[in-house]
Amino acid sequence: MDDKRYDKRNKTHGVLVDNNEVLRGLGHPVHWARDERKVEFRKRLVPGYSELDIFGIKGCPGQPGYLDYLRASANNPAGSNTNLVSPEVSLGIKAMVVAEVKPEIEKYEAMLAELERSPSAVEKYVDDLKRWRKLFRDGIVADPDSEPIDELVELAWKGNHERRQNIALIEEEIKKYAGLVV
């Protein structure tokens, strides 16, 4: 038997393509961050609405909001650091994204402050938080003692710990916002 057949280090899966072909297929990385922001916005939008509510803007433990996404994308925008473009172009992409995202962050911070003064918006947010708390409580609890592999035992403990942490943080958020409902 030829050992090289089974050496995956020497295998290439698929067909190698050059950067130009990738750019033709995916579009130029300068557009990726803007396209990604549109998708992220729509993911947090309540069906039938054209603007985000408190939950969409702020999120909750275990479910980041649009503001979290915007801040993270300003630090590491899609399309930068891909090796498909030069380091100079990558820096240009980051500068462009920061310039586009900064006013958007300010807009959603102001919108969040305004929504937090609305009793009906706060009440809806508290209901959303309660729904997420129920999802975490009713979710699958891993049993570390039944896992046969040490790494899975560690993951089970970690997952259960994160679940309990998220429930506690959501309960704190519910208490904080429930006091705002008049």
GILINRA-V23957 format. One record per residue. N is the residue number from 1. RES is the residue in one letter. PHI is phi in whole degrees, 0 to 359 (999 if undefined). PSI is psi in whole degrees, -180 to 180 (999 if undefined). OMEGA is omega in whole degrees, -180 to 180 (none if undefined). Layout:
# GILINRA-V23957
n: <N;N>
res: <RES;RES>
phi: <PHI;PHI>
psi: <PSI;PSI>
omega: <OMEGA;OMEGA>
This chain:
# GILINRA-V23957
n: <1;2;3;4;5;6;7;8;9;10;11;12;13;14;15;16;17;18;19;20;21;22;23;24;25;26;27;28;29;30;31;32;33;34;35;36;37;38;39;40;41;42;43;44;45;46;47;48;49;50;51;52;53;54;55;56;57;58;59;60;61;62;63;64;65;66;67;68;69;70;71;72;73;74;75;76;77;78;79;80;81;82;83;84;85;86;87;88;89;90;91;92;93;94;95;96;97;98;99;100;101;102;103;104;105;106;107;108;109;110;111;112;113;114;115;116;117;118;119;120;121;122;123;124;125;126;127;128;129;130;131;132;133;134;135;136;137;138;139;140;141;142;143;144;145;146;147;148;149;150;151;152;153;154;155;156;157;158;159;160;161;162;163;164;165;166;167;168;169;170;171;172;173;174;175;176;177;178;179;180;181;182>
res: <M;D;D;K;R;Y;D;K;R;N;K;T;H;G;V;L;V;D;N;N;E;V;L;R;G;L;G;H;P;V;H;W;A;R;D;E;R;K;V;E;F;R;K;R;L;V;P;G;Y;S;E;L;D;I;F;G;I;K;G;C;P;G;Q;P;G;Y;L;D;Y;L;R;A;S;A;N;N;P;A;G;S;N;T;N;L;V;S;P;E;V;S;L;G;I;K;A;M;V;V;A;E;V;K;P;E;I;E;K;Y;E;A;M;L;A;E;L;E;R;S;P;S;A;V;E;K;Y;V;D;D;L;K;R;W;R;K;L;F;R;D;G;I;V;A;D;P;D;S;E;P;I;D;E;L;V;E;L;A;W;K;G;N;H;E;R;R;Q;N;I;A;L;I;E;E;E;I;K;K;Y;A;G;L;V;V>
phi: <999;275;295;295;299;258;272;291;295;262;267;243;265;86;248;292;231;270;304;299;293;297;296;295;285;259;86;287;303;298;264;297;296;296;296;295;298;299;294;297;298;297;297;261;277;288;307;91;248;253;231;282;265;302;298;294;283;268;73;201;306;87;215;295;271;296;299;300;299;300;298;293;290;291;282;216;290;300;98;265;57;258;67;272;231;293;302;294;295;300;296;297;298;298;297;297;295;301;296;283;280;305;295;292;299;299;299;284;294;294;296;298;300;293;296;292;268;264;303;291;293;293;299;296;298;298;298;299;298;297;296;294;300;298;300;293;293;276;293;290;260;286;252;302;290;265;275;278;247;306;297;289;298;298;297;296;298;296;298;295;296;298;298;297;298;298;298;297;293;294;297;299;295;298;299;299;278;298;291;275;283;268>
psi: <141;115;-26;-24;-31;2;99;-18;-25;4;142;124;129;-166;132;138;157;169;-40;-39;-39;-45;-36;-39;-39;-12;167;139;-20;-23;-12;-44;-42;-44;-40;-39;-40;-43;-46;-39;-49;-34;-30;-2;133;131;135;-5;156;-10;159;150;-174;-45;-41;-38;-48;-35;-160;172;129;-7;90;145;179;-37;-41;-46;-46;-45;-43;-39;-27;-32;-36;76;149;138;-18;156;41;-12;7;-20;164;160;-33;-45;-39;-44;-38;-40;-46;-44;-42;-45;-44;-43;-36;-37;-33;-50;-31;-40;-46;-40;-47;-26;-44;-42;-41;-45;-39;-45;-34;-13;-6;116;-39;-37;-40;-41;-42;-41;-44;-42;-42;-43;-43;-38;-43;-40;-43;-42;-43;-42;-42;-7;172;130;123;145;99;-30;-19;-2;129;-18;135;-41;-36;-35;-47;-43;-39;-46;-45;-45;-43;-40;-46;-39;-47;-40;-46;-41;-45;-42;-38;-41;-39;-43;-39;-46;-44;-48;-29;-31;-18;-19;125;999>
omega: <179;-177;-178;178;-174;180;-176;179;-179;-178;171;180;-179;-177;177;178;179;-177;-179;179;177;-179;177;-178;-175;-174;-178;-179;179;-178;-173;-176;-180;179;180;179;178;-180;-180;177;-179;179;-176;-177;176;-180;179;-180;179;178;-179;173;-178;-178;179;-179;-172;-175;176;178;-178;-180;-177;179;-178;177;176;179;-178;-180;179;-178;176;179;-178;-174;174;179;176;179;-179;-173;174;180;-179;176;179;179;178;176;177;178;-179;180;180;-179;179;179;179;-173;-177;178;179;176;179;179;-176;172;178;179;179;179;179;-180;-180;175;-179;-180;-179;178;179;179;178;179;179;177;177;179;179;178;178;177;179;178;178;-179;-176;-178;-178;176;-179;177;-177;-178;-179;-178;-176;-175;-177;-179;178;176;179;178;179;178;-179;180;178;179;179;179;179;178;180;178;-180;180;177;179;176;-180;178;179;-179;-176;178;177;180;-179;-177;none>
